[in-house]
């Protein structure tokens, strides 16, 4: 019903209301591009909206990259994640458990991508903020351009743009006539990609544009189903009846831990047939983890009356992802050659020595359905003033299932988000803008944002504990007042002043976390594997089964004042110098609340995980210049950023409580009594949470250099080079959480004990994650004019990134000041340092003289680099998310 109402509202708004859009291409830009056409080596004029009004890229006093539709298609971009190598200082990874991108820019990222966290890089669609990072993975197609702004955008773009902003601007309808495009791609991994658009002007004042895209691809993983894991409820009869390879575990038979050395398998049930060790079954790649099955469509309208008093742009968009989702993979390249005494390499605990493989017992599932409605009204009040009204609505439904331990540990586990999980948000912004012809050009506005998230799901340890989250109303409400003005001190010197007041409230109403374990009788009991596997797969989806719960009700409010002061100077008609000092702000968080019952005394302990706001101050000096009759554009920027209370999220322990739990031997296996059941006792155990800390202080400085050169009519070279130095600069005393169980030789309980002083460390001097010291990117395009036979366009791209760290822990820097029990050699096999790498992409495209169609062959990641983007470790195994292996195929399109 909600979807139907949304679609109805979209149709009404598109056809009846006076909706708006920013004006179509200005005459000045058309004139400049006509002049460029006469000069065969002049670069076309690019306009951007970085200052919330249309300005030329080379005249905008901020570090910004603009990517056209042609560049995105040429680079094989499907979503925001794919632009990471195209923008200086940008790195994008994926947090697999939340199916969300983690965007890092200039050394800063937000690792809390749950409903409690906010990004450090704001993502905007047609200038309207998109709050949930899952939405950033929506298919990108039929766009006018993508703008990536670097540095704080606090005064104009507001919340959660402390280090930058990405704005995806869709192509607008136009009145030039009926036009369209159909394009297709077929590639490796049985990939099929189909898209297109049609533009229809209904009359001289109203036009409609319809665009769509679909993507299907098999998994690029070597996948296996494992019937030897504890929970087999999700597996088919074929997998459950796989050939028996051993009657007992600990016989050294098989490839995985659960086959060769599973401590519970002989006593885990009453059915001897179910306890035999069986072979793994290869998975069907069409519906295995890391496949793709997505589609999206967009309807946009433009109403621009002949009177010219207002223009009106509306966008309705739907995105659906029905795939198997993703999961963390083991970095086999890093472990390769590790001796057996250190834990061995991948061939010691997986079927092969290959990073792109996974052994699971829970089928992956990701159902993501997002509806967008965006609306922009531009109304001219008089010759000197105009009104802009932005309105946005976004509704996301999500459910997923993911194997957690992927067969690397006999302790089985999975995480489920159930139907009902999602987020609904709406925002509105009213701007009053001056014209662009006086000495004072200004903009003032008010912004309101509201979001309500729902989370229904649970973590399942099939042997024991389950935690069910029922958060029906976690909300954020924010409003802001802002203004920014540029004053022409002289014809060439301009001063900019900006201010924003922000007020933000976050609240949890009625949130509950339910607890289920063997001790409270909710779970089947220790080693009752046969009893568990007789239950339905959705048995634990019902919170009514759970024995107890605690409340999460919580509330927090934050206010902030942001500013921007800038000067820019036209050194000549072709060169601009600029500088600014700007602040940014990201609100604090309410965090989760935990009320934990002591099994022995019955006492209740309350733990809160609130965190403070993040604040940033940046000084930037830059220059933009055009040379050789506008055939060479150069942009350079130096920035210095000071961060206070940077937010960092991770899994850790927040306290201790006595629990009735199994007594374990020195190998971590439960000690069994004469009846084969675990011996239980009250033990002091940690309370584990995913929570956010504040890094007291960090400093980031860097240089960015971009170039775009057309040395001759049929050739073009573009790219960038950067240097970035990003470090924790104040004492940050925290608990070491990077695989302490392996590095310190501790039990699991001791490794996560918040009071274990052995783990206390100071991370001052550590590099920030995902921030290579040096990067470089260069693209070269050459067009061969074959006369009446058409054109051949060759494109070559090389992207290089220096070594960096994938986490903030910087393991190799602490080999001397931490009391690790493993050798330095063993530690380096699981280091969080990522080696430098080079990515090579290329394509060859043919089109006839009419340019009515084209055909293209391409290759991405030609060198088959294995690049890790997200890092987790456990028991001496480094795992995380990785980029795709080598991908190649053909593309074709038809224009009409």
C-alpha positions in Angstrom: 0.0 0.0 0.0 2.8 2.3 0.8 4.5 1.7 -2.5 1.2 2.3 -4.4 0.7 5.6 -2.5 4.3 6.7 -3.2 3.9 6.0 -7.0 0.5 7.8 -7.0 2.1 10.8 -5.3 5.0 10.8 -7.8 2.5 10.9 -10.7 0.5 13.7 -9.2 3.6 15.7 -8.5 5.0 15.1 -11.9 1.9 16.1 -13.8 0.0 18.6 -11.7 2.1 20.5 -9.2 4.4 23.4 -10.1 7.6 21.5 -9.5 10.9 23.0 -10.2 14.4 22.4 -11.5 17.5 24.4 -11.8 17.6 26.1 -15.2 18.7 24.3 -18.3 22.1 25.0 -19.8 22.9 28.7 -19.7 23.6 30.6 -22.9 27.1 31.5 -21.6 28.1 27.9 -21.4 26.8 27.2 -24.8 28.7 30.1 -26.3 31.9 28.9 -24.5 31.5 25.4 -25.8 30.8 26.7 -29.4 34.1 28.6 -29.2 35.8 25.5 -27.9 34.5 23.5 -30.9 36.1 26.0 -33.3 39.4 25.5 -31.4 40.1 21.8 -32.0 42.2 21.4 -28.9 40.1 23.5 -26.4 38.6 21.6 -23.5 34.8 22.0 -23.2 33.4 24.1 -20.4 32.2 22.1 -17.4 29.6 23.6 -15.0 29.1 22.4 -11.5 26.8 23.1 -8.5 29.3 23.0 -5.7 28.1 26.3 -4.3 24.4 25.4 -4.8 24.3 27.6 -7.9 25.7 26.9 -11.4 29.4 27.9 -11.8 32.2 26.9 -14.1 34.5 24.2 -12.7 37.7 26.2 -13.3 36.1 29.2 -11.6 34.8 27.5 -8.5 37.0 28.1 -5.4 36.9 24.6 -4.0 38.6 21.2 -4.7 36.1 19.4 -6.9 36.1 16.6 -9.5 33.4 16.4 -12.1 32.8 13.1 -14.0 30.6 12.9 -17.1 28.3 10.1 -18.2 30.8 9.2 -20.9 33.6 8.9 -18.4 31.5 6.8 -16.1 30.5 4.4 -18.8 34.0 4.2 -20.2 35.3 3.2 -16.7 32.6 0.6 -16.2 30.9 2.4 -13.3 27.8 0.8 -11.9 27.5 2.5 -8.5 29.2 5.0 -6.2 31.7 2.4 -5.2 33.1 2.2 -8.7 34.3 5.8 -8.8 36.9 5.4 -6.1 39.9 5.4 -8.4 38.5 8.4 -10.5 38.7 11.0 -7.7 41.7 12.2 -5.8 41.8 11.2 -2.1 38.8 8.9 -2.4 38.7 5.2 -1.3 35.5 3.2 -1.0 35.1 -0.2 0.6 32.1 -2.4 1.6 31.0 -3.5 5.0 29.6 -6.9 4.1 27.4 -7.4 7.2 25.4 -4.2 6.5 25.7 -4.4 2.6 26.8 -0.8 2.7 29.8 1.2 1.2 32.3 2.9 3.6 33.5 6.0 1.9 36.9 7.4 2.8 38.0 10.8 1.6 41.3 12.6 2.5 42.0 10.0 5.2 38.6 10.1 7.0 35.8 7.6 7.0 33.0 6.4 9.2 33.1 2.8 10.2 29.6 2.8 11.8 27.3 2.1 9.0 24.4 0.9 11.2 21.3 2.9 11.9 23.3 4.5 14.8 26.0 5.9 12.6 26.5 8.7 10.1 28.9 9.0 7.1 31.8 11.4 7.0 31.2 11.9 3.2 27.7 13.0 2.4 26.0 11.4 -0.6 23.5 13.6 -2.4 21.2 12.7 -5.3 20.3 15.7 -7.5 21.4 17.9 -4.6 19.3 16.1 -2.0 20.9 14.2 0.9 20.6 10.4 0.9 21.0 9.2 4.6 21.4 5.5 4.4 24.7 4.3 2.9 23.1 1.2 1.4 21.4 3.6 -1.0 24.8 4.7 -2.4 25.1 1.3 -4.0 22.1 1.8 -6.1 22.8 1.5 -9.8 24.2 4.7 -11.4 22.9 5.3 -14.9 21.8 8.1 -17.3 23.6 10.8 -15.2 24.5 14.3 -16.3 27.6 14.2 -14.1 29.0 13.2 -10.7 30.5 15.9 -8.6 33.0 15.0 -5.8 33.7 17.9 -3.5 36.6 17.6 -1.1 37.0 19.4 2.2 34.3 20.4 4.7 31.0 21.4 3.1 29.3 22.3 6.4 27.8 25.7 5.6 26.0 24.8 2.4 25.6 21.0 2.6 25.4 20.6 6.3 25.3 17.4 8.3 27.7 14.6 7.7 29.8 16.3 5.1 32.8 16.9 7.4 35.3 15.8 4.8 33.5 16.1 1.5 30.4 15.4 -0.5 29.4 13.3 -3.5 26.5 14.6 -5.7 25.1 12.3 -8.4 23.1 14.5 -10.8 20.7 12.6 -13.1 20.2 13.7 -16.7 17.2 16.1 -17.0 14.5 16.0 -19.7 15.0 18.5 -22.5 12.9 20.0 -25.2 15.1 19.4 -28.3 13.1 16.5 -29.5 12.5 12.8 -29.0 15.8 11.0 -28.3 17.0 7.9 -26.6 19.7 5.3 -26.1 19.8 1.5 -25.6 23.1 0.0 -24.3 24.1 -3.5 -23.3 27.1 -5.2 -21.8 28.1 -8.8 -21.7 31.2 -9.9 -19.7 33.0 -12.4 -17.7 31.2 -14.3 -14.9 28.2 -14.5 -17.1 27.6 -10.8 -16.6 24.7 -9.1 -18.4 24.0 -5.4 -18.2 21.2 -3.6 -20.1 20.2 0.0 -19.9 18.8 3.0 -21.7 16.6 6.0 -21.7 14.0 7.8 -23.8 13.4 11.6 -23.8 10.0 12.9 -24.8 9.0 16.5 -25.0 5.2 16.6 -24.7 5.2 20.2 -25.8 7.4 23.3 -25.6 7.0 23.5 -21.8 6.8 20.0 -20.5 9.2 17.0 -21.1 9.5 13.5 -19.7 12.6 11.3 -19.5 12.4 7.6 -18.6 15.6 5.7 -17.9 16.3 2.1 -16.6 19.1 -0.3 -16.0 19.4 -4.0 -15.0 22.5 -6.0 -14.0 22.9 -9.7 -13.5 26.2 -11.5 -12.8 27.2 -14.9 -11.4 29.4 -15.0 -8.4 33.1 -14.8 -9.0 33.8 -16.9 -5.9 34.8 -20.5 -5.6 31.9 -21.5 -3.3 31.2 -24.6 -1.2 28.4 -25.8 1.0 29.5 -27.5 4.2 27.3 -30.1 5.9 29.8 -30.5 8.8 29.0 -27.2 10.4 26.7 -27.2 13.5 23.6 -25.7 11.8 22.4 -27.7 8.8 18.8 -26.4 8.6 19.5 -24.3 5.5 21.2 -27.1 3.4 19.6 -29.2 0.7 19.4 -33.0 0.9 22.1 -33.2 -1.8 24.5 -31.4 0.5 23.5 -33.3 3.6 23.9 -36.6 1.9 27.3 -35.8 0.4 29.9 -38.6 0.4 31.3 -39.6 3.8 35.0 -39.1 3.9 35.6 -40.1 7.5 33.6 -41.7 10.4 35.2 -39.4 13.0 36.8 -36.0 13.1 40.4 -35.5 14.2 41.5 -38.0 11.5 43.2 -35.3 9.3 40.7 -36.0 6.5 39.2 -33.1 4.6 40.1 -29.5 3.8 38.4 -27.4 6.5 38.5 -27.1 10.2 35.0 -28.5 10.5 36.1 -31.6 8.7 39.5 -32.3 10.2 39.4 -31.1 13.8 35.8 -30.4 14.9 35.8 -30.8 18.7 32.0 -31.2 19.0 31.1 -33.4 16.1 31.3 -36.8 17.9 29.1 -35.7 20.8 26.8 -33.2 19.1 23.6 -35.4 18.8 22.0 -38.7 18.9 22.0 -39.5 15.2 25.3 -41.2 14.3 24.6 -40.7 10.6 24.5 -36.9 11.1 27.9 -36.9 12.9 30.0 -38.4 10.1 32.4 -36.2 8.3 31.2 -35.4 4.8 32.6 -33.9 1.6 32.0 -30.3 0.6 29.6 -29.6 -2.2 30.4 -27.0 -4.9 27.9 -24.2 -5.0 26.0 -22.9 -8.0 27.6 -19.6 -8.9 24.4 -18.0 -10.2 23.0 -17.6 -6.7 26.0 -17.7 -4.5 27.6 -14.8 -2.5 29.1 -11.9 -4.5 26.7 -12.4 -7.4 24.6 -9.5 -8.8 20.9 -9.2 -9.5 19.8 -5.6 -9.6 17.5 -3.3 -11.5 16.3 0.2 -11.4 14.2 2.7 -13.3 13.7 6.5 -13.1 11.0 8.8 -14.4 11.8 12.5 -14.4 9.8 15.4 -15.6 10.7 19.0 -16.4 8.1 21.8 -16.6 9.4 25.1 -17.8 6.7 27.6 -18.9 7.4 30.0 -21.7 7.0 32.9 -19.2 10.3 31.7 -17.7 9.2 32.6 -14.1 9.8 29.1 -12.8 11.1 25.8 -13.8 10.2 22.5 -12.3 12.1 19.1 -12.0 10.7 15.9 -10.4 12.4 12.5 -10.1 10.8 9.3 -9.1 13.2 6.3 -8.9 13.0 2.7 -7.8 16.0 0.4 -7.1 15.8 -3.3 -6.3 18.6 -5.6 -5.3 17.7 -9.3 -5.1 21.1 -11.0 -4.8 23.0 -13.3 -2.4 24.8 -10.4 -0.9 28.5 -10.4 0.0 30.7 -11.8 2.8 34.2 -11.4 4.1 37.0 -13.4 2.3 40.3 -14.6 3.6 43.4 -12.8 2.3 45.1 -15.9 1.0 47.8 -13.8 -0.8 49.0 -12.4 2.5 49.0 -15.8 4.2 50.7 -17.6 1.4 53.8 -19.4 2.6 53.1 -19.1 6.3 54.6 -22.1 8.2 52.4 -24.6 9.9 53.7 -23.5 13.4 52.2 -20.1 12.8 48.8 -21.4 11.6 49.6 -22.3 8.0 48.3 -20.8 4.8 44.8 -21.0 3.2 45.5 -24.6 2.0 45.6 -25.5 5.7 42.0 -24.7 6.4 40.3 -24.1 3.0 39.9 -26.2 -0.2 42.4 -24.2 -2.1 45.0 -21.3 -1.9 42.6 -18.8 -3.4 41.4 -15.5 -1.9 38.2 -15.7 -3.9 36.6 -18.7 -2.1 34.1 -19.3 0.7 32.8 -22.3 2.6 29.4 -21.7 4.2 26.3 -23.4 5.6 23.9 -20.4 5.4 22.8 -19.3 1.9 23.4 -15.6 1.3 20.4 -13.3 0.9 20.1 -9.6 0.2 16.8 -8.0 -0.5 17.1 -4.2 -0.9 14.2 -2.1 -2.2 14.5 1.7 -2.2 12.0 4.3 -3.5 13.2 7.8 -4.1 11.2 11.0 -4.8 13.1 14.2 -5.4 11.7 17.5 -6.3 13.4 20.9 -7.1 11.5 24.1 -7.7 13.3 27.2 -9.0 11.1 30.4 -8.9 12.2 33.8 -10.1 10.9 36.4 -7.6 12.3 39.4 -9.5 15.3 40.5 -11.5 17.5 40.3 -8.4 16.2 37.4 -6.4 15.0 33.8 -6.8 13.6 31.0 -4.6 14.8 27.4 -4.7 12.8 24.7 -2.9 14.3 21.2 -2.6 12.1 18.3 -1.4 13.3 14.7 -0.9 11.7 11.4 0.2 13.5 8.1 0.5 12.0 4.7 1.7 14.3 1.7 2.1 13.2 -1.9 2.9 16.0 -4.4 3.6 16.4 -8.0 4.7 19.4 -10.3 4.5 21.1 -13.4 5.7 24.9 -13.9 6.0 27.2 -16.6 7.1 29.5 -15.1 9.8 32.3 -17.5 10.5 32.4 -19.0 6.9 33.7 -22.4 8.2 36.8 -20.9 9.7 35.8 -21.8 13.3 33.8 -24.7 14.7 31.7 -22.1 16.6 29.0 -21.6 14.0 27.3 -18.2 13.5 25.1 -16.2 11.2 23.5 -12.8 11.1 20.0 -12.1 9.9 18.1 -8.9 9.2 14.4 -9.7 8.7 11.6 -8.1 6.7 10.6 -4.9 8.5 14.1 -3.6 8.6 14.5 -0.3 6.8 14.5 3.5 6.9 12.2 6.2 5.8 13.4 9.8 5.5 12.2 13.1 4.1 13.9 16.5 3.9 13.1 19.9 2.6 15.3 23.0 2.0 14.2 26.5 1.1 16.8 28.8 -0.4 16.7 32.5 -1.2 19.4 33.4 -3.8 20.6 36.7 -5.2 21.4 37.2 -8.9 25.0 36.8 -10.1 25.5 40.3 -11.4 26.1 42.5 -8.4 29.1 42.9 -6.1 27.4 40.8 -3.5 26.2 37.3 -4.4 24.5 35.4 -1.6 22.4 32.5 -0.7 20.4 31.9 2.6 18.2 29.0 3.6 16.6 26.7 6.0 16.9 22.9 6.0 14.8 20.3 7.8 15.5 16.5 7.9 13.7 13.6 9.5 14.5 9.9 9.4 13.0 6.9 11.1 14.8 3.6 11.0 13.5 0.1 11.9 15.7 -2.9 12.7 14.4 -6.4 13.1 17.1 -9.1 13.2 19.4 -11.3 15.2 22.8 -12.8 15.6 22.6 -16.6 15.9 25.2 -18.7 17.6 23.5 -22.1 16.9 25.3 -23.7 19.9 24.2 -21.1 22.4 23.6 -17.3 22.6 21.3 -15.4 20.3 20.6 -11.7 20.4 17.5 -10.4 18.8 17.2 -6.7 17.9 13.7 -5.2 17.8 14.2 -1.4 17.2 10.9 -0.1 15.9 11.6 3.6 16.1 15.1 5.0 16.0 14.8 8.5 14.7 16.9 11.5 13.7 15.5 15.0 13.5 17.7 17.9 12.3 17.2 21.4 11.2 19.6 24.1 10.2 19.8 27.8 9.2 22.6 28.7 6.8 23.9 31.5 4.6 26.9 32.2 2.4 27.9 35.3 0.5 30.7 36.3 -1.8 31.6 40.0 -2.0 33.7 41.4 -4.9 36.3 43.5 -3.2 37.6 44.4 -6.6 37.1 43.0 -10.1 39.7 40.3 -9.3 39.5 39.8 -5.5 36.5 38.1 -3.9 35.7 37.3 -0.3 33.4 34.5 0.9 31.7 34.2 4.3 29.5 31.3 5.3 27.6 30.3 8.5 25.4 27.4 9.5 23.6 26.7 12.8 22.7 23.0 13.2 20.5 21.3 15.7 20.1 17.5 15.8 18.1 15.1 17.9 18.5 11.3 17.9 16.1 9.1 19.8 15.3 5.4 20.4 11.7 4.7 21.4 10.6 1.2 22.4 13.8 -0.5 21.4 14.4 -4.0 22.8 17.2 -6.5 22.7 16.1 -10.0 23.4 18.3 -12.7 24.8 18.2 -16.5 24.2 20.7 -19.0 25.4 21.1 -22.6 26.6 21.2 -21.3 30.2 17.8 -19.8 30.1 16.2 -22.7 28.2 15.4 -20.8 25.0 18.1 -22.6 22.9 18.0 -26.4 22.5 21.0 -27.0 24.8 24.7 -27.9 24.4 25.5 -30.5 21.8 21.9 -31.1 20.9 22.7 -30.7 17.3 20.0 -33.1 16.1 17.3 -31.3 18.1 18.4 -28.0 16.6 18.4 -29.2 13.0 14.8 -30.6 13.4 13.6 -27.0 14.0 12.4 -24.8 11.1 14.9 -22.4 9.6 12.9 -19.4 10.8 12.3 -20.8 14.3 14.3 -18.0 16.1 12.8 -15.2 14.0 10.1 -14.8 16.7 11.1 -12.7 19.7 8.3 -14.2 21.8 10.5 -17.3 22.1 13.3 -15.4 23.8 13.5 -15.6 27.6 14.3 -12.0 28.5 15.0 -8.6 27.1 16.4 -5.2 28.0 15.2 -1.8 26.9 17.2 0.5 24.6 15.3 3.8 25.1 17.7 6.6 24.8 17.9 10.2 23.5 20.6 12.7 22.7 20.8 16.3 21.3 23.6 18.3 19.8 24.0 21.9 18.5 26.8 23.3 16.4 27.9 26.5 14.6 29.9 26.1 11.4 31.6 28.7 9.4 33.5 29.3 6.1 35.9 32.2 5.3 37.5 32.3 1.9 39.4 34.6 -0.5 39.9 34.0 -4.2 41.9 36.1 -6.6 42.0 36.2 -10.4 45.7 36.4 -11.1 44.8 36.6 -14.8 41.9 35.7 -17.1 43.0 32.1 -17.0 44.3 31.7 -13.5 42.5 31.8 -10.1 44.0 31.4 -6.6 41.8 30.6 -3.7 42.0 29.9 0.0 39.5 29.2 2.7 39.2 28.2 6.4 36.1 26.0 7.1 34.6 23.9 9.8 32.5 20.7 9.7 30.4 18.8 12.2 29.0 15.3 12.6 26.6 14.8 15.5 27.2 12.5 18.3 25.3 9.3 18.8 23.0 7.7 21.3 24.6 4.3 20.8 23.1 1.0 22.1 22.1 0.4 25.6 22.7 -2.9 27.3 21.1 -4.2 30.5 22.7 -7.5 31.4 21.5 -9.9 34.0 24.1 -11.6 36.3 23.3 -15.3 36.1 24.5 -15.9 39.6 23.0 -13.0 41.5 20.2 -11.8 39.3 21.5 -8.2 39.4 21.1 -6.0 36.3 24.0 -4.0 35.0 23.4 -1.1 32.5 25.9 -0.2 29.9 25.5 2.8 27.5 27.6 3.4 24.4 26.9 7.1 23.6 29.6 9.0 21.7 30.5 12.6 21.2 30.3 14.8 18.1 33.1 14.9 15.6 34.4 18.3 14.6 36.9 19.3 11.9 38.7 22.5 10.9 40.3 22.7 7.4 42.6 25.3 5.8 42.9 24.9 2.0 45.0 26.8 -0.5 44.4 26.2 -4.2 45.0 27.3 -7.7 43.1 26.6 -11.0 44.6 27.6 -14.4 44.0 27.1 -18.1 46.9 27.1 -20.6 47.5 26.9 -24.4 44.2 28.4 -25.5 42.3 26.4 -22.9 43.7 23.0 -24.1 45.3 22.3 -20.6 43.4 22.7 -17.3 45.4 22.4 -14.1 44.0 22.3 -10.5 46.2 22.1 -7.4 45.3 22.2 -3.7 47.1 22.0 -0.4 45.0 21.3 2.7 45.6 21.0 6.4 42.8 19.4 8.6 42.5 19.2 12.3 40.1 16.6 13.7 38.7 16.5 17.2 36.9 13.4 18.6 36.9 11.6 15.3 34.3 8.7 15.5 35.7 5.2 15.2 33.4 2.1 15.5 34.3 -1.5 16.1 33.3 -4.6 17.9 34.6 -4.8 21.4 33.9 -5.4 25.1 32.2 -2.7 27.2 32.1 -4.5 30.5 31.9 -7.8 32.4 29.1 -9.9 33.8 28.9 -13.4 35.4 27.4 -16.0 33.1 26.6 -19.7 33.5 28.8 -21.1 30.7 30.9 -24.1 29.8 34.3 -24.6 31.4 36.9 -24.9 28.6 40.3 -26.6 28.3 43.5 -24.9 27.2 42.5 -25.4 23.6 39.2 -23.6 24.0 37.0 -26.8 23.8 34.4 -27.4 26.5 35.2 -30.0 29.1 32.6 -32.8 29.1 31.2 -34.8 32.0 30.7 -38.6 32.1 27.5 -38.2 30.2 29.2 -36.3 27.4 27.7 -32.9 28.3 29.7 -29.7 29.0 30.5 -28.9 32.6 28.9 -25.5 33.4 30.1 -22.9 36.0 29.6 -19.2 36.7 32.3 -17.3 34.9 33.1 -13.6 34.5 32.5 -12.9 30.8 32.6 -9.7 28.8 29.7 -7.9 27.3 30.3 -7.6 23.6 29.0 -4.7 21.5 29.4 -2.9 18.3 30.1 0.6 19.5 31.8 3.9 18.6 34.7 5.5 20.3 36.1 9.1 19.9 39.7 9.5 18.7 40.9 12.5 20.7 42.8 14.2 17.9 44.1 13.6 14.3 45.8 15.8 11.8 45.6 15.4 8.0 47.6 17.3 5.4 48.0 16.8 1.7 48.6 18.0 -1.8 46.3 17.2 -4.8 47.1 17.9 -8.4 44.6 17.3 -11.3 45.2 17.8 -15.0 43.2 17.6 -18.2 45.1 18.1 -21.4 44.1 17.9 -25.1 47.5 18.2 -26.8 46.1 17.6 -30.3 42.7 17.2 -31.8 42.2 13.5 -31.4 44.1 12.9 -28.1 43.4 13.6 -24.5 45.4 13.0 -21.3 43.8 13.4 -17.8 44.5 12.3 -14.3 45.7 13.3 -10.9 48.5 12.8 -8.3 48.2 13.2 -4.5 50.2 13.2 -1.3 48.4 12.7 2.0 49.7 12.4 5.5 47.0 11.4 8.0 47.8 10.4 11.6 46.5 10.2 15.1 48.3 13.2 16.8 47.0 13.0 20.4 47.2 10.3 23.0 44.5 7.7 22.4 44.6 5.1 25.2 42.4 2.2 24.2 42.2 -1.6 24.3 44.0 -3.5 21.5 41.3 -5.1 19.4 43.3 -6.3 16.4 43.2 -10.1 16.7 44.4 -10.1 20.4 43.5 -13.8 20.8 46.2 -14.8 18.3 48.8 -12.2 18.9 48.8 -12.4 22.7 48.0 -16.2 22.9 44.9 -15.5 25.0 41.6 -17.2 25.5 38.7 -15.6 23.7 37.4 -14.3 27.1 40.7 -12.7 28.0 41.2 -11.3 24.6 38.0 -9.2 24.8 38.2 -8.4 28.5 38.0 -4.6 28.8 39.9 -4.7 32.1 42.8 -6.7 30.8 45.7 -4.2 31.2 47.9 -6.4 28.9 45.9 -5.0 26.0 46.1 -1.3 26.9 47.8 0.6 24.2 48.4 4.2 22.9 47.6 4.6 19.2 49.2 8.1 18.9 51.3 8.3 15.7 49.2 5.7 13.9 48.2 6.3 10.3 44.5 6.6 9.5 43.0 3.8 7.6 42.7 3.6 3.8 45.0 6.6 3.2 47.9 5.9 0.9 50.8 8.4 1.1 50.9 8.7 -2.6 48.4 8.0 -5.4 48.4 8.7 -9.2 45.9 8.1 -12.0 46.3 8.8 -15.7 44.0 8.2 -18.6 44.9 8.5 -22.3 42.4 8.6 -25.1 43.2 8.6 -28.8 40.6 8.7 -31.6 41.4 7.5 -35.1 39.4 9.2 -37.8 38.8 6.6 -40.6 36.9 9.0 -42.8 33.7 7.5 -44.2 34.5 4.3 -42.3 33.9 6.0 -38.9 36.0 6.3 -35.8 38.0 4.1 -33.5 38.6 5.3 -29.9 41.3 3.8 -27.8 41.3 4.4 -24.0 44.0 3.4 -21.5 43.8 4.0 -17.7 46.4 3.4 -15.1 45.7 3.9 -11.4 48.4 3.4 -8.7 48.1 3.6 -5.0 50.9 3.5 -2.5 50.9 1.1 0.5 48.5 2.0 3.3 46.8 0.5 6.3 43.3 -1.1 6.1 42.7 -0.4 9.8 43.7 2.2 12.4 45.7 -0.4 14.4 49.0 -0.3 12.3 50.1 -3.6 13.6 53.7 -3.4 12.4 54.3 -0.2 14.3 53.5 -2.0 17.6 55.7 -5.0 17.4 58.2 -3.6 19.9 55.8 -1.8 22.3 53.2 -4.6 22.7 53.9 -7.9 24.4 52.9 -10.2 21.6 53.6 -13.9 22.2 54.0 -14.6 18.5 57.1 -13.7 16.6 57.4 -10.7 14.4 57.4 -12.9 11.4 54.1 -14.5 12.4 52.5 -11.1 13.1 53.4 -9.8 9.7 51.4 -12.6 8.0 48.3 -11.0 9.4 49.4 -7.3 9.2 46.8 -4.7 8.4 49.2 -3.1 5.9 48.0 -3.1 2.3 50.8 -3.3 -0.4 51.0 -0.7 -3.2 49.1 -1.8 -6.3 48.5 -0.8 -9.9 45.2 -1.1 -11.6 45.0 -1.2 -15.4 41.9 -0.7 -17.5 41.5 -0.3 -21.2 38.9 -0.3 -24.0 38.7 -0.1 -27.8 35.5 1.4 -29.3 34.2 1.7 -32.8 31.4 4.1 -34.1 30.3 5.1 -37.6 30.4 8.7 -38.9 26.8 9.1 -37.9 27.6 8.1 -34.3 24.2 6.3 -34.3 25.7 3.2 -32.6 28.9 1.9 -31.1 30.6 -1.3 -30.2 33.4 -1.7 -27.6 35.6 -4.3 -26.1 37.0 -3.6 -22.6 39.0 -5.0 -19.7 39.1 -3.8 -16.1 41.8 -4.8 -13.6 43.9 -6.2 -16.4 46.7 -7.1 -14.1 44.3 -9.1 -11.9 45.2 -7.3 -8.7 43.8 -8.7 -5.4 42.9 -5.5 -3.5 41.6 -5.6 0.1 39.3 -2.7 1.2 37.9 -3.8 4.6 39.7 -5.7 7.3 38.8 -8.1 10.0 41.0 -10.6 11.8 40.4 -13.6 14.1 42.7 -16.4 15.3 45.5 -15.4 12.9 43.3 -15.1 9.8 43.1 -11.8 8.0 39.8 -11.4 6.1 37.7 -8.6 4.6 36.1 -7.3 1.4 38.0 -7.4 -1.9 37.7 -5.8 -5.3 36.6 -7.9 -8.3 39.2 -9.9 -10.1 40.0 -9.3 -13.8 36.8 -8.5 -15.7 36.4 -8.1 -19.4 33.6 -8.1 -22.0 31.9 -6.2 -24.8 29.6 -3.2 -24.9 27.3 -1.9 -27.6 24.8 0.9 -27.8 22.3 2.5 -30.2 21.4 6.2 -30.2 18.2 7.6 -31.7 
